[in-house]
Amino acid sequence: MHYLEQDDPEIAELVRREAERIETTLNLIAAESHTPHSVMAALGSVFNEKTIEGYPGRRFHAGCIHADAVEELAVSRARALFGAEYANVQPHSGTSANLAVYFSLLKTADRVLAMSLPHGGHLSHGHSASITSRCFEFAHYPVDPETERIDYDRVRQIAETFHPRMIVAGASAYPRLIDYDRMAEIAAGVGAYLMADMAHIAGLVAADVIPSPVPRCDVVTFTCYKTLMGGRGGVILAKGAHGDSIDRTIFPGSQGTSPVNAIAAKAVTFRRAMAPDFRRIQAQTIANAQHLAAGLHARGFRIVTGGTENHQVIVDVGARGLSGDLAEKTLERVGIIANRNTIPSDAVTPPSVSGVRLGTGALAARGMGITEMGRVADMIAAALMDPEDRQRLESVASNGRRLCAGFPVYPGERYDT
């Protein structure tokens, strides 16, 4: 912070305030975790300066000897961690990775079948608001309206009628495991590529606490900053036969230089993900999610799909007469950071948002366990019981601050300016 305080005290102060916010609030954003100092050190390193158009040994700039070594380490570690034949660590984001996959394996206007956004999918899976829907013809499969889980027979029926060139298995708000064997059978039956977007669950897959899509898919994309606990940026894993096409689509097809500091951070992230402590955190993440879901159910909340098998808990606050927006804002007032989210029933009542998505990765990273999940469930229930009860909300906020103090994100850290 020393140099930042000298050059820009306003930004330094905002950094200090953000660090304080992180330490004093309970982060239940499913798309976030807490980044270790080693990863942040790589992001803030001199590799930020380097321009590296191209690939190791084939750059369009000189002075890349160490940058090449960084990228080669990141690629080899990604392949080893996930058991992949090929890896590309240059994508700027998960959406960039998805776009590169589409354009490397498909032709413009080819058909793609993916999960519907209100049912758990992602914008980059062909939603009308995404550029992906302007380049390819997407159809979307829903979840079963009763179970709120993927109906694989229905996916097969849609695939056999729609004849997609690619099927996307993956979600941003789906708390259950995906049966990659079933999806691979469906894709093979219609002659389609199978792509998995495991952005949310990459850490759980890396730790081998849930099944991996890598063996059954042609290509797999993910980001590093969610359950994988790393820095920003996307990664593509694939069968070896697709490697050259993906490489060309990333560079020069859709990106120029890639940030070497971000690639270095990815390398650090993959190495950390091979350690026993990382695997312990991922196992605790799932246990915490299951206990949080059970705790909220016991306190009268309807849990979408009836539970969870990963790091996510999707809560139907609409069943309690609340909007997702009000629930999100109320929870933030008491120091519980979550996000409003559509749930399957919202698909028939747009633009209604009746859910709140909770993720337990960040709490597990702080060392919290199932006992603390009971306390968190109590706080959520108390806050949402009456969003206008200021005295109750202040009591909940006070309990949350005490809980945070017992599980510091960065023990011993000070960010005073």
HELIX and SHEET records of a PDB file:
HELIX    1   1 HIS A    2  ASP A    7  1                                   6    
HELIX    2   2 PRO A    9  THR A   24  1                                  16    
HELIX    3   3 HIS A   37  LEU A   43  1                                   7    
HELIX    4   4 VAL A   46  GLU A   49  5                                   4    
HELIX    5   5 ILE A   65  PHE A   82  1                                  18    
HELIX    6   6 GLY A   94  LEU A  105  1                                  12    
HELIX    7   7 LEU A  117  HIS A  119  5                                   3    
HELIX    8   8 LEU A  123  HIS A  125  5                                   3    
HELIX    9   9 THR A  132  CYS A  135  1                                   4    
HELIX   10  10 TYR A  152  PHE A  162  1                                  11    
HELIX   11  11 TYR A  180  GLY A  189  1                                  10    
HELIX   12  12 ALA A  202  ALA A  206  1                                   5    
HELIX   13  13 VAL A  214  ARG A  216  5                                   3    
HELIX   14  14 GLY A  240  HIS A  242  5                                   3    
HELIX   15  15 GLY A  243  ARG A  248  1                                   6    
HELIX   16  16 THR A  249  SER A  254  3                                   6    
HELIX   17  17 VAL A  260  ARG A  272  1                                  13    
HELIX   18  18 PRO A  276  ALA A  298  1                                  23    
HELIX   19  19 VAL A  304  GLY A  306  5                                   3    
HELIX   20  20 VAL A  317  ARG A  320  5                                   4    
HELIX   21  21 GLY A  324  ARG A  333  1                                  10    
HELIX   22  22 PRO A  344  VAL A  348  5                                   5    
HELIX   23  23 GLY A  361  ALA A  365  1                                   5    
HELIX   24  24 ILE A  370  MET A  385  1                                  16    
HELIX   25  25 ARG A  390  ALA A  405  1                                  16    
SHEET    1   A 2 LEU A  26  ASN A  27  0                                        
SHEET    2   A 2 ILE A 336  ILE A 337  1                                        
SHEET    1   B 2 GLY A  54  TYR A  55  0                                        
SHEET    2   B 2 ARG A  58  ARG A  59 -1                                        
SHEET    1   C 7 TYR A  86  ASN A  88  0                                        
SHEET    2   C 7 GLY A 234  ALA A 238 -1                                        
SHEET    3   C 7 VAL A 219  THR A 223 -1                                        
SHEET    4   C 7 TYR A 193  ASP A 197  1                                        
SHEET    5   C 7 MET A 166  GLY A 170  1                                        
SHEET    6   C 7 ARG A 111  MET A 115  1                                        
SHEET    7   C 7 GLU A 137  TYR A 141  1                                        
SHEET    1   D 4 ARG A 302  ILE A 303  0                                        
SHEET    2   D 4 GLN A 312  ASP A 316 -1                                        
SHEET    3   D 4 GLY A 355  GLY A 359 -1                                        
SHEET    4   D 4 ASN A 339  ASN A 341 -1                                        
END                                                                             
